[in-house]
C-alpha cells in the first residue's frame, strides 16, 4: 500500500515543481498631467513626482522611464514631439533633484497621442519604475 501511495504522490510532486512561477508584478506607473501648451510642473504635479521619486529610491538600481506625451491639438508634429520631450525632461529633472540617480532615468518623447475622453489624457508624462 505504501508503495502505491508513493507512486501516486511522486507525479504530483513533480507536477508541482514544474508549475510556472507567478508572473512578475507590473511596473508601477505614475502619471503627471499638464495644462495645454505647457511643460511647467504645478505644485500638485511636483508632489506627484516627489512620491514617484520616493518609490524609485526605495527600489535602488531599478530603471526609471519617463515618457512624455502631447495632445493631438498641440500643433505641428514637431512642436508636439518637442513639447512632450520638454515635459519629460522637466519631470526627469525633478526626479533627479529628489535624489533619483540620473543614470537610471531614460527619457522618451512620444509626441501627440489621441485621447479617449478628455484632452488632458494626452497632456501627460508617465513615470514607469522598473521596466
C-alpha positions as CSV (number, residue, x, y, z in Angstrom):
1,X,0.0,0.0,0.0
2,X,2.8,2.4,0.9
3,X,4.5,1.7,-2.4
4,X,1.3,2.6,-4.4
5,X,0.8,5.8,-2.4
6,X,4.4,6.8,-3.1
7,X,4.0,6.2,-6.8
8,X,0.8,8.3,-6.7
9,X,2.4,11.2,-4.9
10,X,5.6,11.4,-6.9
11,X,3.9,12.5,-10.1
12,X,2.0,15.2,-8.2
13,X,5.2,16.5,-6.6
14,X,6.9,16.5,-10.0
15,X,4.0,18.4,-11.5
16,X,4.0,20.9,-8.7
17,X,7.8,21.5,-9.2
18,X,7.1,22.2,-12.9
19,X,4.5,24.9,-12.3
20,X,5.5,28.2,-13.7
21,X,6.3,30.9,-11.2
22,X,3.9,33.7,-10.5
23,X,4.2,36.4,-13.3
24,X,6.1,39.5,-12.2
25,X,4.0,42.3,-10.9
26,X,3.5,45.1,-13.4
27,X,5.8,48.1,-13.1
28,X,4.3,50.9,-11.1
29,X,3.3,53.8,-13.3
30,X,2.8,57.3,-12.1
31,X,1.0,59.9,-14.3
32,X,1.6,63.6,-14.2
33,X,-0.8,65.9,-16.1
34,X,-0.1,69.2,-17.7
35,X,-2.1,72.2,-19.0
36,X,-2.3,72.9,-22.7
37,X,1.0,74.0,-24.3
38,X,2.8,73.9,-21.0
39,X,5.7,71.8,-19.6
40,X,5.6,73.5,-16.2
41,X,5.1,71.4,-13.0
42,X,2.5,72.9,-10.8
43,X,2.6,72.2,-7.0
44,X,0.3,69.2,-7.4
45,X,2.5,67.7,-10.2
46,X,5.6,68.4,-8.1
47,X,4.1,66.4,-5.2
48,X,3.2,63.5,-7.5
49,X,6.8,63.4,-8.9
50,X,8.1,63.6,-5.4
51,X,6.1,60.5,-4.5
52,X,7.4,58.7,-7.6
53,X,10.9,59.7,-6.6
54,X,10.5,58.2,-3.2
55,X,9.3,54.9,-4.8
56,X,12.2,54.9,-7.2
57,X,14.7,55.5,-4.4
58,X,13.2,52.6,-2.5
59,X,13.9,50.3,-5.5
60,X,17.6,51.0,-5.9
61,X,19.1,50.1,-9.2
62,X,15.8,49.7,-11.0
63,X,15.4,51.7,-14.2
64,X,13.0,54.6,-14.4
65,X,11.4,55.5,-17.8
66,X,9.9,59.0,-18.2
67,X,7.6,59.1,-21.2
68,X,6.2,62.5,-22.4
69,X,3.0,62.9,-24.4
70,X,1.1,65.8,-26.0
71,X,-2.5,66.2,-27.2
72,X,-3.2,65.9,-30.9
73,X,-4.3,69.6,-31.0
74,X,-0.9,70.8,-29.6
75,X,0.2,71.9,-33.0
76,X,2.5,70.6,-35.7
77,X,4.0,67.2,-35.1
78,X,7.5,68.7,-34.5
79,X,6.1,71.0,-31.8
80,X,4.1,68.2,-30.2
81,X,7.2,66.0,-30.1
82,X,9.3,68.8,-28.6
83,X,6.6,69.7,-26.0
84,X,6.3,66.0,-25.0
85,X,10.1,65.9,-24.7
86,X,10.3,69.0,-22.6
87,X,7.6,67.7,-20.3
88,X,9.5,64.5,-19.8
89,X,12.8,66.4,-19.3
90,X,11.2,68.6,-16.5
91,X,9.9,65.5,-14.7
92,X,13.2,63.8,-15.1
93,X,15.0,66.8,-13.7
94,X,12.6,66.9,-10.7
95,X,13.2,63.2,-10.1
96,X,17.0,63.8,-10.1
97,X,16.6,66.8,-7.7
98,X,14.7,64.5,-5.4
99,X,17.6,62.0,-5.3
100,X,17.0,59.5,-8.2
101,X,20.3,58.9,-10.0
102,X,20.2,60.4,-13.5
103,X,21.9,57.2,-14.8
104,X,18.7,55.3,-14.0
105,X,16.4,57.7,-15.8
106,X,15.6,57.3,-19.5
107,X,13.5,59.9,-21.2
108,X,11.2,59.2,-24.1
109,X,9.2,61.7,-26.2
110,X,6.1,60.1,-27.7
111,X,4.7,63.3,-29.2
112,X,1.0,63.7,-29.9
113,X,-1.3,60.8,-29.0
114,X,-5.1,60.6,-29.2
115,X,-7.3,60.7,-26.1
116,X,-10.4,58.7,-25.2
117,X,-12.5,61.3,-23.3
118,X,-10.5,64.4,-22.3
119,X,-7.5,66.2,-23.9
120,X,-5.7,66.2,-20.5
121,X,-5.3,62.4,-21.0
122,X,-2.8,63.1,-23.7
123,X,-1.1,66.0,-21.9
124,X,0.9,63.8,-19.6
125,X,4.1,62.2,-18.5
126,X,4.2,58.6,-17.4
127,X,6.9,57.6,-14.9
128,X,7.5,53.9,-15.1
129,X,9.6,52.4,-12.4
130,X,11.2,49.0,-13.0
131,X,10.8,48.3,-16.7
